[in-house]
C-alpha cells in the first residue's frame, strides 16, 4: 500500500458525518479512498446517504489529511500495522459484520485470521470461582491453537489474557483508545508481553482517550472477530452482556457459565442461558462439541463438488466453497464468496431446505452426500 493511499484511508475515518457503513459505501461507489476525496460534489451527492453537508466535509478535507499524515508518522515509529477493511490481514470474521471498523491499528505478531478464535469476557469484579473457571477454560485450550481475545479490562478480561500468556496461547487485547497508551495502566506489563504473544488492536488513533462511548465500539470488535464468545461471570446489567448481545446480532455462538440462583455475579449469565441467548457451558469440552472443533472432523476427506443445474449462481458459489474443506463455518463461507452474513444465511437456509447442505453445531455446514 502506498503512503498516499494510506493517508486517504485514515482521512476517510476522520470525516464528520461518515461512519463505518457510509465509508464502505463511498469506497464501493468511488473505487478507493483517494478517489472519494477526488470525486466532484455533484457526483458525491448522488451516492445514497451522502447529502450536502457530508459532500462539503469531503471536499474540505485538508485538515483530515494533515491529521492522517501525523498518524502515519506515529504508526511508522511504533511499528504499528494499519489494516484497512479491504486488506487481506484485516480480521475476516469481523469484516463480515456490517458495522465493522473501516480501519484498524494493530501491534503484534499473531495471525488475526487464525483457524479458531475465542473471546472471553465477564465482570470487572469476579469472584475467585470466576477466576478459577477462566483459568480452567484457558488451560484446556492449550493444545487447540485458539487465539484468545478480550478487552484488557479489569476482572475476567485481564484474567483471560494472563492465563493465555501463562499457558502459551496467543492473546489479543482490543482497546477503547489509541496505541499510544494502555488503559488501565496497571495492565501495561501484560500488554507489553502480548505484543510478542498476540497483540493489541484498536480502531482509534493515537491521542484518543478511553472515553465512555468508546467501550461499546470496542465490544463490537471483540464480538465480531471471534468464532465463539464466552461469558464467565456477569451482573444483570454488566457490560459483557452488551458484548453478548452484539455477538448474537452477528450470528456468533455465545456461551455462558451457569451460576447459583440469586448470586449477583451469576444473574447475567443465567439470564443469557434462560432466554436462549447463550449455550450453557461447564467446560472447554462443551465448547468444542458445540463448535464442532473435535479432532475427528479434521480427518474427513474432501467431498466431490457437484455442479447442480437447478442452483442459482450464488448458491453454486456457496457449494463450490466446500471444494477444499469438508466442513465450513459460516464466516469461512462469507469469506470465500464475498457475500454478507445476511445474504449467506439466506442462501444456506434455502440449500438446507433443498437437502444439499447440512447444518452442524457451531454454525458449521457440510454438503450432504
C-alpha positions in Angstrom: 0.0 0.0 0.0 1.4 3.4 -0.9 1.7 6.1 1.8 -0.6 8.3 -0.3 -3.4 5.8 -0.3 -2.9 5.1 3.4 -3.2 8.8 4.1 -6.5 8.9 2.3 -7.8 5.8 4.1 -7.1 7.2 7.5 -8.5 10.6 6.5 -11.7 8.8 5.4 -12.3 7.7 9.0 -11.9 11.3 10.2 -14.7 12.9 8.2 -17.6 14.3 10.0 -20.8 12.5 9.2 -19.1 9.5 7.7 -19.3 6.3 9.8 -18.1 2.9 9.0 -21.1 1.8 7.0 -21.2 5.0 4.9 -17.4 4.9 4.4 -17.7 1.4 2.9 -20.5 2.7 0.6 -18.3 5.5 -0.6 -15.5 3.1 -1.4 -17.9 0.9 -3.3 -19.1 3.8 -5.4 -15.8 5.6 -5.9 -13.3 2.7 -6.0 -10.8 3.8 -3.5 -10.3 6.1 -0.5 -8.2 8.5 -2.7 -11.0 8.7 -5.3 -13.5 9.5 -2.6 -11.7 12.8 -2.0 -11.3 13.5 -5.7 -14.9 12.9 -6.7 -16.9 16.0 -7.7 -19.5 17.3 -5.3 -22.4 16.7 -7.8 -21.3 13.1 -8.1 -20.9 12.6 -4.4 -24.4 13.9 -3.7 -25.8 11.2 -5.9 -24.4 8.5 -3.6 -27.0 7.1 -1.2 -26.5 8.6 2.3 -24.4 11.5 1.1 -26.0 14.9 1.3 -24.8 18.4 1.0 -23.2 18.6 4.5 -21.2 15.3 4.0 -20.1 16.2 0.5 -18.8 19.5 1.7 -17.0 17.8 4.5 -15.3 15.5 2.0 -14.3 18.4 -0.3 -12.9 20.5 2.6 -10.5 17.8 3.6 -7.1 19.4 4.2 -7.4 19.2 8.0 -8.2 15.5 8.0 -5.3 14.8 5.5 -2.9 16.7 7.9 -4.1 14.6 10.8 -3.8 11.4 8.8 -0.2 12.3 7.9 0.6 12.9 11.6 -0.8 9.4 12.4 1.3 7.8 9.8 4.4 9.2 11.4 3.3 7.7 14.7 2.5 4.2 13.4 5.8 4.0 11.5 7.7 5.0 14.6 5.9 2.4 16.7 5.9 -0.4 14.1 2.1 -0.5 14.0 0.2 -2.1 11.2 -2.7 -0.1 9.7 -5.3 -2.6 8.4 -7.9 -1.2 6.0 -11.1 -3.3 5.7 -10.0 -4.4 2.2 -6.6 -5.7 3.3 -6.1 -9.5 3.5 -4.7 -9.3 7.0 -7.8 -7.5 8.3 -9.8 -9.9 10.6 -12.1 -11.5 8.0 -14.7 -12.6 10.6 -15.0 -9.0 11.7 -15.2 -7.8 8.1 -18.4 -9.9 7.6 -20.1 -7.6 10.2 -22.0 -4.7 8.6 -20.7 -2.1 11.0 -17.1 -3.3 11.3 -14.4 -0.6 11.5 -13.0 0.7 8.2 -9.5 0.9 9.7 -7.8 -1.0 12.5 -4.4 -0.4 14.1 -2.5 -3.5 15.2 0.7 -4.1 17.1 1.6 -7.7 17.5 2.8 -10.9 15.9 -0.1 -13.3 15.5 -2.5 -14.0 12.6 -5.8 -12.4 13.3 -7.4 -14.9 10.8 -6.2 -18.0 12.6 -8.4 -21.1 12.4 -10.0 -20.8 15.9 -10.7 -17.5 17.7 -12.4 -17.4 21.1 -13.4 -14.3 23.0 -13.6 -14.4 26.8 -15.4 -11.6 28.7 -17.1 -11.0 32.1 -17.4 -8.9 35.1 -14.7 -6.5 36.2 -15.1 -7.7 39.8 -15.0 -11.5 39.5 -15.2 -14.0 42.4 -12.4 -16.4 43.0 -14.7 -19.0 41.4 -14.9 -16.9 38.2 -11.2 -16.7 38.0 -10.9 -20.4 38.5 -13.3 -21.0 35.7 -11.3 -18.7 33.4 -8.0 -20.4 34.3 -9.5 -23.9 33.7 -11.1 -22.9 30.4 -7.8 -21.4 29.0 -5.7 -24.3 30.3 -8.0 -26.7 28.5 -7.5 -24.7 25.2 -3.7 -25.1 25.4 -3.3 -27.6 22.6 -6.1 -26.2 20.5 -4.2 -23.4 18.8 -7.0 -20.9 19.7 -6.4 -17.2 19.7 -7.9 -15.7 22.9 -9.4 -12.3 22.5 -10.6 -9.9 25.2 -10.7 -6.2 26.2 -7.8 -5.9 28.6 -10.2 -4.6 31.3 -10.2 -5.4 35.0 -11.5 -8.8 36.1 -12.3 -11.6 33.7 -10.7 -9.8 30.7 -7.3 -9.5 32.1 -7.5 -13.0 33.7 -8.2 -14.4 30.2 -5.1 -12.6 28.8 -2.9 -13.6 31.8 -3.8 -17.3 31.6 -3.4 -17.3 27.9 0.2 -15.9 28.3 0.9 -18.4 31.1 -0.3 -21.4 29.0 1.4 -20.3 25.8 -1.7 -19.2 23.8 -1.6 -16.1 21.6 -3.9 -13.4 23.0 -5.1 -10.1 21.6 -6.4 -7.2 23.6 -8.9 -4.9 21.9 -8.6 -1.3 23.2 -11.0 1.6 23.6 -8.3 4.1 22.9 -5.2 4.7 20.8 -2.0 2.6 20.8 0.0 5.4 22.5 -1.3 4.3 25.9 -2.7 1.4 27.9 -5.8 1.6 30.0 -5.9 0.6 32.8 -2.2 1.5 33.1 -1.7 -1.3 35.7 -2.1 -3.8 32.8 0.9 -2.3 30.9 3.1 -5.3 31.8 0.6 -7.7 30.3 0.1 -5.5 27.3 3.8 -5.5 26.6 4.0 -9.3 26.8 1.0 -9.6 24.5 2.8 -7.7 21.7 5.2 -10.7 21.4 2.5 -13.3 22.1 -0.6 -12.0 20.3 -1.0 -8.3 20.1 -3.0 -5.1 20.8 -5.8 -4.0 18.4 -7.8 -0.8 18.1 -9.8 1.3 15.7 -8.8 4.5 17.5 -6.0 6.9 16.5 -3.2 7.9 18.9 -4.2 10.6 21.4 -7.6 9.1 21.8 -8.7 8.8 25.4 -10.6 5.8 26.8 -13.9 7.7 26.9 -17.1 6.0 27.9 -18.6 5.9 24.4 -15.6 4.1 23.0 -16.2 0.9 25.0 -19.3 -0.3 23.2 -17.3 0.2 20.0 -14.5 -1.8 21.4 -17.0 -4.5 22.4 -18.3 -4.9 18.8 -14.7 -5.7 17.7 -14.3 -8.3 20.4 -17.7 -9.9 19.3 -17.1 -9.6 15.6 -13.6 -11.1 15.3 -14.3 -14.3 17.2 -15.9 -17.6 16.4 -17.3 -18.1 19.9 -17.8 -15.7 22.8 -17.7 -17.0 26.4 -19.2 -15.0 29.3 -17.8 -16.3 32.6 -19.5 -14.1 35.2 -21.7 -11.1 34.8 -24.1 -9.0 36.7 -27.6 -8.4 35.3 -26.6 -5.1 33.7 -22.9 -5.9 33.0 -21.0 -4.6 30.0 -20.2 -8.1 28.9 -23.9 -8.6 28.2 -23.7 -5.9 25.7 -20.9 -7.8 24.0 -23.0 -11.0 24.1 -26.0 -9.1 22.5 -23.7 -7.8 19.7 -22.3 -11.3 19.2 -25.8 -12.7 18.9 -26.6 -10.0 16.3 -23.5 -11.1 14.3 -24.7 -14.7 14.3 -21.9 -15.8 16.6 -22.0 -18.7 19.1 -22.3 -17.4 22.6 -21.6 -19.4 25.7 -22.2 -18.7 29.4 -21.2 -20.4 32.6 -24.3 -21.0 34.9 -24.2 -19.9 38.5 -26.1 -20.0 41.7 -29.7 -18.7 41.7 -29.7 -15.3 43.4 -26.0 -14.8 43.0 -25.4 -11.2 41.7 -22.4 -12.2 39.6 -24.4 -15.1 38.0 -27.6 -13.1 37.1 -26.3 -12.0 33.7 -25.1 -15.5 32.6 -28.2 -17.3 34.0 -30.3 -14.7 32.1 -28.5 -15.4 28.8 -29.0 -19.1 29.2 -32.6 -18.8 30.3 -33.5 -16.7 27.3 -31.7 -19.0 24.9 -29.2 -16.3 24.0 -26.2 -18.4 25.1 -25.3 -22.1 25.3 -24.7 -23.4 28.8 -21.0 -24.3 29.2 -19.4 -26.2 32.1 -16.0 -26.9 30.4 -14.0 -26.5 27.2 -15.3 -29.9 26.1 -18.8 -28.3 25.8 -17.4 -25.5 23.7 -15.5 -27.9 21.4 -18.6 -30.1 20.9 -20.9 -27.3 20.1 -18.4 -25.6 17.9 -17.6 -28.9 16.2 -13.9 -28.4 16.9 -13.3 -32.1 17.8 -10.2 -33.6 16.2 -12.1 -36.3 14.2 -13.6 -33.6 12.0 -10.2 -32.9 10.5 -9.8 -36.5 9.3 -12.8 -36.4 6.9 -12.0 -36.5 3.2 -12.8 -33.5 1.0 -16.1 -34.1 -0.9 -16.6 -34.2 -4.6 -18.3 -30.9 -5.6 -21.2 -31.5 -7.9 -22.5 -29.0 -10.5 -26.1 -28.6 -9.7 -28.0 -27.2 -12.6 -31.0 -26.1 -10.6 -29.0 -23.9 -8.3 -28.7 -20.1 -8.7 -25.2 -18.7 -9.4 -24.9 -17.5 -5.8 -25.9 -21.0 -4.4 -23.4 -22.7 -6.7 -20.7 -20.4 -5.4 -21.5 -21.5 -1.8 -21.4 -25.1 -2.8 -18.1 -24.6 -4.6 -16.7 -23.1 -1.4 -16.6 -26.7 0.0 -14.0 -27.8 -2.6 -11.0 -27.8 -0.3 -12.7 -28.4 3.1 -15.4 -30.9 4.0 -16.9 -28.5 6.6 -17.0 -24.8 6.8 -18.0 -22.2 9.4 -20.4 -19.5 8.1 -17.7 -16.9 8.4 -15.5 -19.0 6.1 -18.3 -19.3 3.6 -18.7 -15.5 3.7 -15.0 -15.0 3.1 -14.9 -17.5 0.2 -18.0 -16.0 -1.6 -17.6 -12.3 -0.5 -21.3 -12.4 0.5 -22.6 -10.6 3.5 -23.6 -12.6 6.5 -27.3 -12.0 5.9 -27.1 -13.0 2.2 -25.1 -16.1 3.1 -27.5 -17.2 5.8 -30.5 -16.8 3.4 -28.8 -19.0 0.7 -27.7 -21.5 3.3 -31.2 -21.9 4.6 -32.5 -22.5 1.1 -29.8 -25.1 0.5 -30.8 -26.8 3.7 -34.4 -26.9 2.6 -33.2 -28.4 -0.7 -31.3 -31.1 1.3 -28.0 -30.0 -0.4 -26.3 -28.7 2.7 -26.5 -29.9 6.3 -26.2 -27.6 9.3 -24.0 -28.8 12.2 -23.4 -27.4 15.7 -21.4 -24.2 15.9 -22.7 -22.7 12.7 -20.7 -25.3 10.7 -22.0 -26.6 7.4 -21.2 -29.6 5.2 -22.5 -31.0 1.9 -25.0 -33.8 2.0 -24.0 -36.9 0.1 
